[in-house]
Every structure is written in structure tokens, then in C-alpha cells.
Amino acid sequence: MRIAQIAPVWYPIPPTGYGGIELVVSQLTEGLVKQGHDVTLFATGESRTDAKLSYVFDEAPSEKIGQVFPDLYHALHAYERAEEFDIIHDHSGKIGPGLGFFSPTPVLHTLHGPATEDAKTLYKALSKKIYFNAISNYQRECYGDLNFVGTIYNAVDLDAYQYNSKKDGYLLFLGRMSPQKGAHVAVQVANKLNKKLFLVTKITEQHEKKYFEEQVKPFLGKNSEVVGEVDLKTKIDFYRHAECTLFPIQWPEPFGLVMIESMAVGTPVVAIRNGAVPEVIVDKKTGFIVNDSVDEMVEAVKKVGSIDPNDCREHVEKHFSTKRMISDYEKAYEHILELEKSKKL
């Protein structure tokens, strides 16, 4: 198949630091190339890929994240070439699928974000022309009656995430410095347990800096260390040696790549029950799921020694491998093309 992959424009592919969606897009793109497909990746100029790379920005306009112009210019560049492809897979923001509504080539849009009321209204209108994939059943239920072709979970490249059963006894928080991600909760848990905590986090946008200064920094103890953004290899090393990863999510997370990254190397996850968390973690086998309580997280961390690291790895191998994700997307593309063909008969 001739496949276009439209990545978000804000970070390179693969990401050099923060970038969960970007990592998934990279793994999918490279996997499709290895399967023999003719793939064009619409990303930024410093991106690295074995696919054909097409771009309008030499470097990712990260400092303009959320602004309309970069997103629109990037999406226009991709969709003006729509007739060159059999299918377009759009991972970008709402502008991309909006343009996809007018595409002569069928469009699959993977929903990477939460089902806000505005998003549901927009995608319901777009559903007349484009196809959707959910990244969890929870997210799919929240969006309701869209033109879904399925639920395809995100994945990790297990060859890159080396298994490790020996842990160093520290706790790990990895995610944006945002109230939604709950770094303030992770700090409280570490303080109560008097355990070392590494916060591998992005603090670049103004709202992230404000949250950090007001709700996290004042409570950091000598046992907590803010690392900042790191490359993939360093991030995996943090996962591999952690006693457990804290996922104190404060919003209805549509998937949660952090959880499968952690389990892939054999590190259990202690997470708050929200969004797709119960779909990703097997409670009491690959980690612990608790209600929204610091004390419950503390008690769960005390029990992570009962988790077999091998069970964590096997769970990811079975449900969240790139091999499975790539195969599922190939089937989705084929299904869409069959549906489009039947419309013309």
C-alpha cells in the first residue's frame, strides 16, 4: 500500500525527549516500511525515518505549540498530496482531520486525546467522511457513535526495552509537569515512604512552570530529584532500575504509554484508577490500581515486591507489542479500502 503517516508537527520523529504520540508514530512508520509498504512520513525536517520524509519545517516549532499556523501549514502540505496515496493515517491535531474531510483519499484518524465536548462535536461531523481508531475501549466509549474501524492499542518496541528483574529501590514519575499527570501526588507518596523519587518530566510551557513552582517544588524533599527531559535510552534505564513507576493520573487518561513502557522492562506500575488504566494494568499482577488517595498509593508501593517482573514483561509482549500494533493497523487499512471499494460498486 501507498501510505501517508501525518505526525503532529510539534516534535521530531522519533522524539529526542518528550513525545508519546511521536514515539508511537515512529514505531508504526518504521514497522510498515519493514513490511514492504511505500510509506511517506509527514513530520519535521530533523526527523529520522526509513520512510520517505516530507516536511515544511526544518525544525519542530515546539515553542509555538498550540498555535494554529504551524499545525495548519503542516496539514495543508500533507493533504495537497492526498491523491498520491491509497490511504492517509492522520495522527495530528484537529486541523488535520478537518482537512481530511475533503480528501479524495480515505483517511484514518487515530484519536490520541480525551473526549471533550468540543472534540466529540467536531469528530461527529467529520465521521461522515473519515474513519477513526480509538487507543482504548474506554476512550472509544467516551466518544460514542463515530465511524470507528476498531480499537488499536499503542505499543512499544520490545527490542529496545530490555528486561531487567534487579531493581534499585527508587520510585519513578515520568510525564509532563501538569496537574493532570499528578507529579504533586508522586512527591507526597515518596515523602511518606522516605524513598528516592526521580521525576523525569517536561517543564517548558508556562502552565507547566506555574504548576511546578506552586504545587510541586515547595514539597520536594531531599529524596526527590527533578531530572527533566531525557533521550529514549536514558528513559528506558530509569524504568529498568526503578522499584516501581508511579502513575498518579488526575484525569481520564485515554491510554497511558508510560504504563506499558514500565511493564515492558519488568517494572510494576502503581496507578490511580482513571480512564484506560484498568485496560492496561492487571491489578495485583503487573502492578496495583488504587483509588484517588495518596495513602492508598503508599500502601500499594509497599506491596510491589509481590509482583513478578516477568509477568509485567509477558503482559506487554501479549497485548502491547509493535508487531501486534502494526498488524492491526494493516488490517484496518485493508478494511477501509474494502469499504471504499464497495461504495463505488
ZAMARGU-4260 file (C-alpha; in steps of 0.2 Angstrom, whole numbers, plus 5000, padded with zeros to 4 digits):
<rodrens>
0) 5000/5000/5000 | 5005/5018/4997 | 5003/5025/5015 | 5004/5043/5022 | 5008/5045/5040
5) 5004/5063/5046 | 5013/5066/5063 | 5010/5080/5075 | 5021/5095/5070 | 5027/5100/5087
10) 5041/5087/5090 | 5053/5077/5078 | 5050/5059/5074 | 5056/5049/5084 | 5056/5062/5099
15) 5073/5067/5106 | 5064/5070/5123 | 5046/5071/5127 | 5034/5064/5114 | 5022/5049/5117
20) 5012/5051/5101 | 5028/5054/5091 | 5036/5038/5098 | 5021/5028/5093 | 5021/5036/5075
25) 5039/5032/5073 | 5037/5014/5078 | 5022/5012/5066 | 5030/5020/5052 | 5046/5010/5053
30) 5036/4994/5055 | 5026/4997/5040 | 5042/5001/5029 | 5049/4984/5035 | 5033/4976/5030
35) 5036/4982/5012 | 5024/4996/5011 | 5028/5013/5002 | 5027/5025/5017 | 5028/5044/5017
40) 5030/5052/5034 | 5024/5070/5035 | 5034/5077/5050 | 5048/5089/5053 | 5065/5090/5044
45) 5076/5084/5058 | 5065/5068/5059 | 5074/5051/5056 | 5065/5038/5046 | 5067/5024/5033
50) 5051/5030/5025 | 5050/5045/5013 | 5051/5061/5023 | 5041/5076/5018 | 5041/5092/5028
55) 5038/5111/5028 | 5048/5115/5045 | 5066/5111/5045 | 5065/5110/5064 | 5050/5107/5075
60) 5041/5123/5080 | 5040/5117/5098 | 5040/5135/5105 | 5024/5138/5096 | 5014/5123/5102
65) 4995/5125/5102 | 4996/5139/5089 | 4986/5137/5073 | 4998/5142/5059 | 5011/5128/5061
70) 4998/5115/5063 | 4988/5121/5048 | 5003/5124/5036 | 5009/5106/5041 | 4992/5098/5037
75) 4990/5108/5021 | 5006/5102/5015 | 5001/5083/5018 | 4984/5084/5011 | 4988/5093/4995
80) 4997/5077/4990 | 4982/5066/4995 | 4980/5058/4978 | 4997/5051/4979 | 4992/5038/4992
85) 4980/5023/4995 | 4976/5029/5012 | 4981/5043/5024 | 4984/5040/5043 | 4982/5056/5052
90) 4989/5057/5070 | 4989/5076/5070 | 4978/5088/5080 | 4960/5093/5075 | 4965/5103/5060
95) 4972/5088/5051 | 4957/5078/5051 | 4947/5093/5047 | 4956/5095/5031 | 4954/5076/5029
100) 4936/5078/5027 | 4939/5085/5010 | 4952/5072/5005 | 4949/5061/4989 | 4959/5048/4998
105) 4952/5039/5013 | 4958/5045/5030 | 4960/5036/5046 | 4962/5047/5061 | 4969/5039/5077
110) 4961/5048/5092 | 4976/5052/5104 | 4967/5064/5115 | 4952/5064/5128 | 4934/5065/5123
115) 4930/5083/5127 | 4913/5090/5122 | 4921/5101/5108 | 4931/5086/5101 | 4915/5075/5101
120) 4905/5088/5092 | 4919/5090/5079 | 4923/5072/5076 | 4904/5068/5075 | 4903/5079/5060
125) 4919/5073/5052 | 4913/5055/5054 | 4903/5057/5039 | 4918/5056/5028 | 4933/5049/5038
130) 4937/5034/5049 | 4943/5033/5067 | 4953/5022/5078 | 4952/5023/5097 | 4968/5019/5108
135) 4957/5011/5122 | 4940/5004/5124 | 4937/5017/5137 | 4941/5031/5125 | 4930/5024/5112
140) 4915/5023/5124 | 4918/5041/5128 | 4917/5047/5110 | 4902/5037/5107 | 4895/5034/5089
145) 4909/5038/5077 | 4914/5030/5062 | 4926/5018/5071 | 4936/5004/5062 | 4942/4997/5079
150) 4952/5000/5095 | 4971/4998/5092 | 4982/5000/5107 | 4998/5009/5107 | 5014/4999/5108
155) 5032/4998/5112 | 5047/4991/5103 | 5052/4976/5115 | 5069/4975/5107 | 5073/4992/5114
160) 5065/4990/5131 | 5077/4977/5139 | 5070/4967/5153 | 5078/4969/5170 | 5072/4960/5186
165) 5085/4968/5198 | 5079/4984/5205 | 5087/4999/5214 | 5074/5004/5226 | 5069/5021/5219
170) 5052/5027/5213 | 5049/5034/5196 | 5037/5048/5189 | 5038/5051/5171 | 5026/5063/5162
175) 5023/5081/5158 | 5023/5093/5173 | 5004/5095/5173 | 4991/5094/5186 | 4983/5080/5175
180) 4998/5069/5177 | 4999/5071/5196 | 5018/5074/5200 | 5012/5083/5216 | 5005/5066/5221
185) 5020/5056/5217 | 5030/5068/5228 | 5019/5066/5243 | 5020/5047/5241 | 5039/5047/5241
190) 5039/5059/5256 | 5028/5047/5266 | 5039/5032/5261 | 5055/5041/5263 | 5060/5034/5246
195) 5071/5041/5232 | 5060/5048/5218 | 5066/5053/5201 | 5054/5065/5191 | 5058/5063/5173
200) 5047/5077/5166 | 5045/5091/5153 | 5044/5109/5161 | 5044/5120/5146 | 5027/5128/5144
205) 5022/5142/5155 | 5007/5132/5163 | 5020/5118/5167 | 5032/5130/5175 | 5017/5138/5185
210) 5011/5121/5191 | 5029/5116/5196 | 5033/5132/5206 | 5016/5132/5215 | 5011/5114/5218
215) 5027/5103/5216 | 5043/5112/5220 | 5038/5118/5238 | 5036/5100/5243 | 5051/5092/5236
220) 5061/5083/5249 | 5079/5079/5249 | 5073/5062/5242 | 5066/5069/5226 | 5076/5074/5211
225) 5069/5083/5195 | 5078/5076/5180 | 5070/5085/5166 | 5068/5078/5148 | 5079/5063/5143
230) 5083/5053/5127 | 5075/5036/5124 | 5090/5026/5130 | 5091/5036/5147 | 5072/5035/5149
235) 5072/5016/5147 | 5087/5015/5160 | 5076/5024/5173 | 5062/5012/5170 | 5073/4997/5171
240) 5080/5000/5188 | 5065/5008/5197 | 5056/4998/5211 | 5040/5004/5203 | 5033/5018/5192
245) 5020/5029/5199 | 5006/5034/5188 | 4995/5046/5199 | 4984/5051/5185 | 4972/5065/5189
250) 4962/5065/5173 | 4953/5051/5162 | 4969/5046/5153 | 4964/5039/5135 | 4979/5026/5136
255) 4995/5030/5146 | 5011/5024/5136 | 5021/5026/5152 | 5012/5011/5160 | 5017/4999/5145
260) 5035/5006/5144 | 5037/5002/5163 | 5030/4985/5162 | 5040/4981/5146 | 5056/4981/5156
265) 5049/4972/5171 | 5044/4986/5182 | 5027/4986/5190 | 5016/5002/5190 | 5006/5009/5204
270) 4992/5019/5196 | 4976/5028/5201 | 4960/5021/5193 | 4956/5033/5180 | 4952/5032/5161
275) 4960/5017/5152 | 4971/5012/5167 | 4961/4996/5171 | 4963/4991/5152 | 4982/4992/5153
280) 4987/4986/5171 | 4982/4969/5178 | 4979/4973/5196 | 4989/4964/5208 | 4999/4955/5194
285) 5008/4969/5184 | 5005/4982/5197 | 4992/4990/5208 | 4977/5001/5204 | 4971/5012/5218
290) 4958/5025/5221 | 4962/5043/5221 | 4972/5043/5238 | 4990/5046/5242 | 4988/5034/5257
295) 4982/5020/5245 | 4997/5023/5234 | 5009/5022/5248 | 5002/5005/5254 | 5002/4999/5236
300) 5021/5003/5234 | 5024/4993/5250 | 5017/4978/5241 | 5026/4979/5224 | 5039/4966/5229
305) 5025/4953/5227 | 5024/4957/5208 | 5034/4946/5197 | 5044/4957/5184 | 5042/4943/5171
310) 5023/4944/5172 | 5024/4963/5168 | 5035/4959/5153 | 5024/4945/5147 | 5008/4956/5148
315) 5016/4969/5136 | 5023/4955/5124 | 5005/4948/5123 | 4995/4964/5122 | 5006/4979/5118
320) 5020/4974/5106 | 5024/4984/5090 | 5021/4968/5080 | 5003/4967/5086 | 5000/4986/5083
325) 5007/4986/5065 | 4997/4970/5060 | 4981/4978/5067 | 4984/4994/5058 | 4987/4985/5042
330) 4971/4976/5044 | 4962/4992/5047 | 4969/5000/5031 | 4963/4985/5021 | 4946/4985/5029
335) 4944/5004/5025 | 4950/5001/5007 | 4937/4987/5005 | 4923/4998/5012 | 4928/5012/5000
340) 4928/5000/4986 | 4911/4994/4990 | 4904/5012/4990 | 4909/5013/4972 | 4901/4997/4966
</rodrens>
